[in-house]
């Protein structure tokens, strides 16, 4: 599914946090939205999913302008977000959290998707009767991704999936994202760890102070010393 933002403004109240953003994500692509904490990545992601106020411009899903649609209607069209901070139902079991993600699916589809999630994250199968609150941070992130997959996303939005994770766990999540994408799902991922995201993404946009500062193919961004120093940091990971 394609996703296109044109001259997009969004924020809270009347003050825009992100301004004049134009982004195009082709079907079946992984695109990174990169930038430091406070650059506006979460606001942009929330506005795309309908949880923050869009203040101008347009948003198209699969060629249709959905700027006026509710977040629920966007979900019904296959635009699904894994939020920053996971937002799980802590007292509910792993299985129950996954079932919450499939509220629009038929029962047969729910069981098929459940098996697929357990195949991607075997630890969730082992923990399926345990409350989400007792899981480790990495396991909770896996559950948040799994819950999103239960909705059958055509375009998956991911907001800071590395938050609070050990590097090896984040690598596992990135590997799953690649596998999801290889299955045909478009992925738009907002993340501070630019280097790791660019290694799996096809294209990247760097957000600075609410505006796109630089963009390009992932290989070009990783190879440009100036961009690395200015926007991607100097540490190798």
Helices and strands as residue ranges (DSSP letters): E 3-12, E 15-25, E 30-34, H 41-49, E 53-61, E 64-65, H 71-76, E 79-82, H 94-100, H 107-120, H 122-126, G 132-134, H 137-149, E 155-159, H 167-182, E 186-191, H 194-198, E 203-208, E 211-217, H 218-223, H 225-227, I 228-232
